[in-house]
């Protein structure tokens, strides 16, 4: 297993990289360089195959631009995770044979992710994503982004049909995608409603965990691994139970870090604008602040949280500093990471998915966000 000391050294050495450099490094630590290059080069053929049954040139051009604009510049963590899981699960003699299908499935996952990012950015009123203007704010897009998101979702179905239609694994893959859509939409709804209700004193860790499980844990981690288990035909109840348990905590680790970075990170570092404070979202920072603040601070929080005025946002930021949330975040994050590592170390050698893959996954999640974190402390 990669040691925490090595990760600390890596994250500090990456602190001066720009966004593009960090993303390339992270991608190539998940899969071997040769596999990474082949995967990147496969996107064009995956898109072309997905367009097989579409004869309208204008639609083809739109889908190509929609897909490439929203996918290529991302970290592609979910797709690469699925490739890495397949590498750990597939028999050696099948890896080369199934590589085109593995890559297609990985790109389908990334399109799935982009579908939700497009709709999420519209709901949140975001302006930048991955260092670029959000899709819905492009001059030629605007309100058409709603229809574009729908087209992207159906395009995913077309790709799955082209690559897996008629195969025994096809119904299982479709079922996993449908489950991911359903769970993620529920998570998005819960996240949005928690903002609209503005009942901040009723924000609880239980509510937060429920949102994270639906919005983050399943579709970011469990979803790609379930697809790899299906493609490798190694899925069983014990494997599903283990994956669900590990991915639940992974989702919490990721979301906690994401919440922190939404506040502490600027666009030049993360490539997107953060609006959690203005929207009044239920985040780890809010729960921790409410747990540790005194009566006066609590009243100030309730008066300013969820407002877009700069004065209110700045006051919440100062309150977070007064409560030393940076220190509490570092402690809680490390505690959760150490617990995950210990759980994996205690797994039997023949566990599915393999323990070395799960360890790699935990270290990946820790590293992805930690690279940005050490830039701010």
Secondary structure, 3 states (H helix, E strand, C coil): CCCHHHHHHHHHHCCCCCHHHHHHHHHHHHCCHHHHHHHHHCHHHHHHHHCCCCCCHHHHHHHHHHHHHHHCCCCCHHHHHHHHHHHHHCCHHHHCCCHHHHHHHHHHHHHHHHHHHHHHHHHHCCCEECCEECHHHCCCCHHHHHHHHHHHHHHHHHHHHHHHCCCCCHHHHHHHHHHHHHHHHHHHHHHHHHHHHCCHHHCCHHHHHHHHHHHHHHHHHHHHHHHHHHHHCCCCHHHHHHHHHHHHHHHHHHHHHHHHHHHHCCHHHHCCCCCHHHHCCCCHHHHHHHHHCCHHHHHHHHHHCCCCCHHHHHHHHHHHHHCCHHHHHHHHHHHHHHHHHHHHHCCCCCCCCCHHHHHHHHHHHHHHHHHHHCCCC
